[in-house]
Amino acid sequence: MSTTAGGLKNRLTTDLTTAMKAKDEIVTSTIRMALTAIRNEEVAGKAARELSEDEVLRVLTREAKKRVEAAEAFASGGRGDRAERERAEGEVLNRYLPAQLSDEELATVVAGALAEAGVSDVKQMGKAMKAVQTAVAGRAQGGRVAAEVKRQLSD
């Protein structure tokens, strides 16, 4: 899946044009923000480069996570209007992310990755997480993955 990000990035650009024509302010601003985050990632470091599809997915996942955290912060701070906007932006970003694994699917993927990596002890948590994150490939949030890895290694 490490091809150039032309597919997902092109889809974002096309959807931005469609949202602008439809005067959909939330979608337009969210996709602009996502494309800006992708461009910033492309020019970070010593040389500008085109991100791979996996790297674009990581950027979008990170941005979606920011929206969830911001929505929670605004909601707990009594700013329901801002929390609602952050949730709406998160929903827009989720359209571009792979479907999330169910708890059962996550348990199966984690068990397989741990067996393949030969990890059976909580002391090897770092090695376990690296193996599992590769297998999960953005289809589950890090917190869920870590909790499942700990649960399986503790049994």
C-alpha positions as a Python dict, from the first residue, in 0.01 Angstrom:
ca = {
    (1, 'M'): (0, 0, 0),
    (2, 'S'): (304, 230, -7),
    (3, 'T'): (219, 382, -340),
    (4, 'T'): (209, 757, -382),
    (5, 'A'): (-79, 929, -216),
    (6, 'G'): (-230, 1039, -543),
    (7, 'G'): (-552, 848, -479),
    (8, 'L'): (-648, 982, -139),
    (9, 'K'): (-498, 1326, -189),
    (10, 'N'): (-671, 1359, -528),
    (11, 'R'): (-997, 1248, -371),
    (12, 'L'): (-962, 1519, -105),
    (13, 'T'): (-893, 1782, -371),
    (14, 'T'): (-1191, 1671, -581),
    (15, 'D'): (-1419, 1664, -276),
    (16, 'L'): (-1297, 2013, -180),
    (17, 'T'): (-1407, 2148, -519),
    (18, 'T'): (-1745, 1976, -484),
    (19, 'A'): (-1794, 2113, -130),
    (20, 'M'): (-1700, 2464, -242),
    (21, 'K'): (-1951, 2453, -527),
    (22, 'A'): (-2217, 2326, -284),
    (23, 'K'): (-2120, 2603, -38),
    (24, 'D'): (-2075, 2340, 236),
    (25, 'E'): (-1868, 2541, 483),
    (26, 'I'): (-1787, 2259, 729),
    (27, 'V'): (-1668, 2016, 460),
    (28, 'T'): (-1478, 2290, 275),
    (29, 'S'): (-1291, 2413, 583),
    (30, 'T'): (-1222, 2060, 710),
    (31, 'I'): (-1079, 1936, 380),
    (32, 'R'): (-871, 2255, 346),
    (33, 'M'): (-732, 2191, 694),
    (34, 'A'): (-654, 1828, 605),
    (35, 'L'): (-481, 1923, 280),
    (36, 'T'): (-279, 2188, 467),
    (37, 'A'): (-170, 1927, 725),
    (38, 'I'): (-67, 1693, 440),
    (39, 'R'): (128, 1971, 262),
    (40, 'N'): (299, 2069, 588),
    (41, 'E'): (405, 1707, 636),
    (42, 'E'): (535, 1695, 278),
    (43, 'V'): (762, 1996, 329),
    (44, 'A'): (875, 1903, 680),
    (45, 'G'): (1229, 1773, 707),
    (46, 'K'): (1527, 1834, 484),
    (47, 'A'): (1360, 1790, 144),
    (48, 'A'): (1005, 1823, 14),
    (49, 'R'): (853, 1493, -90),
    (50, 'E'): (526, 1330, -189),
    (51, 'L'): (368, 1137, 99),
    (52, 'S'): (278, 772, 53),
    (53, 'E'): (-85, 666, 88),
    (54, 'D'): (-4, 524, 435),
    (55, 'E'): (154, 854, 542),
    (56, 'V'): (-150, 1051, 423),
    (57, 'L'): (-370, 814, 623),
    (58, 'R'): (-154, 874, 932),
    (59, 'V'): (-192, 1252, 890),
    (60, 'L'): (-570, 1220, 852),
    (61, 'T'): (-590, 985, 1152),
    (62, 'R'): (-392, 1232, 1362),
    (63, 'E'): (-619, 1519, 1254),
    (64, 'A'): (-932, 1314, 1332),
    (65, 'K'): (-793, 1231, 1676),
    (66, 'K'): (-731, 1602, 1739),
    (67, 'R'): (-1097, 1671, 1659),
    (68, 'V'): (-1217, 1409, 1909),
    (69, 'E'): (-991, 1548, 2182),
    (70, 'A'): (-1091, 1908, 2107),
    (71, 'A'): (-1462, 1817, 2109),
    (72, 'E'): (-1421, 1655, 2452),
    (73, 'A'): (-1231, 1957, 2584),
    (74, 'F'): (-1487, 2205, 2452),
    (75, 'A'): (-1777, 1996, 2585),
    (76, 'S'): (-1625, 1973, 2933),
    (77, 'G'): (-1557, 2347, 2920),
    (78, 'G'): (-1922, 2423, 2849),
    (79, 'R'): (-1864, 2520, 2485),
    (80, 'G'): (-2120, 2293, 2321),
    (81, 'D'): (-2121, 2495, 1998),
    (82, 'R'): (-1746, 2449, 1946),
    (83, 'A'): (-1766, 2082, 2054),
    (84, 'E'): (-2036, 2022, 1792),
    (85, 'R'): (-1822, 2181, 1518),
    (86, 'E'): (-1521, 1967, 1616),
    (87, 'R'): (-1739, 1654, 1603),
    (88, 'A'): (-1869, 1756, 1257),
    (89, 'E'): (-1511, 1805, 1134),
    (90, 'G'): (-1418, 1464, 1277),
    (91, 'E'): (-1707, 1304, 1086),
    (92, 'V'): (-1584, 1461, 762),
    (93, 'L'): (-1231, 1326, 822),
    (94, 'N'): (-1365, 980, 910),
    (95, 'R'): (-1500, 949, 554),
    (96, 'Y'): (-1140, 917, 436),
    (97, 'L'): (-1021, 673, 702),
    (98, 'P'): (-1046, 295, 683),
    (99, 'A'): (-1339, 137, 867),
    (100, 'Q'): (-1256, 80, 1232),
    (101, 'L'): (-1216, -278, 1353),
    (102, 'S'): (-1476, -421, 1590),
    (103, 'D'): (-1353, -539, 1930),
    (104, 'E'): (-1362, -901, 1811),
    (105, 'E'): (-1170, -822, 1491),
    (106, 'L'): (-914, -621, 1689),
    (107, 'A'): (-864, -911, 1933),
    (108, 'T'): (-805, -1149, 1640),
    (109, 'V'): (-557, -913, 1467),
    (110, 'V'): (-369, -853, 1794),
    (111, 'A'): (-348, -1226, 1872),
    (112, 'G'): (-213, -1300, 1524),
    (113, 'A'): (42, -1018, 1534),
    (114, 'L'): (166, -1118, 1881),
    (115, 'A'): (204, -1481, 1773),
    (116, 'E'): (386, -1379, 1454),
    (117, 'A'): (621, -1148, 1647),
    (118, 'G'): (678, -1411, 1916),
    (119, 'V'): (576, -1175, 2197),
    (120, 'S'): (420, -1325, 2508),
    (121, 'D'): (528, -1097, 2793),
    (122, 'V'): (416, -748, 2899),
    (123, 'K'): (787, -660, 2930),
    (124, 'Q'): (800, -669, 2549),
    (125, 'M'): (522, -412, 2513),
    (126, 'G'): (721, -192, 2272),
    (127, 'K'): (794, -478, 2035),
    (128, 'A'): (433, -595, 2065),
    (129, 'M'): (290, -252, 1985),
    (130, 'K'): (516, -211, 1682),
    (131, 'A'): (405, -547, 1542),
    (132, 'V'): (38, -486, 1615),
    (133, 'Q'): (31, -128, 1480),
    (134, 'T'): (165, -258, 1149),
    (135, 'A'): (-108, -523, 1137),
    (136, 'V'): (-384, -282, 1240),
    (137, 'A'): (-277, -15, 985),
    (138, 'G'): (-492, 269, 1116),
    (139, 'R'): (-810, 64, 1154),
    (140, 'A'): (-819, 114, 1534),
    (141, 'Q'): (-719, 396, 1766),
    (142, 'G'): (-391, 357, 1952),
    (143, 'G'): (-556, 352, 2294),
    (144, 'R'): (-782, 64, 2195),
    (145, 'V'): (-487, -124, 2046),
    (146, 'A'): (-269, -75, 2357),
    (147, 'A'): (-551, -187, 2588),
    (148, 'E'): (-607, -505, 2383),
    (149, 'V'): (-232, -581, 2368),
    (150, 'K'): (-204, -541, 2748),
    (151, 'R'): (-512, -756, 2802),
    (152, 'Q'): (-377, -1039, 2586),
    (153, 'L'): (-24, -1022, 2730),
    (154, 'S'): (-160, -1022, 3087),
    (155, 'D'): (-368, -1338, 3039),
}
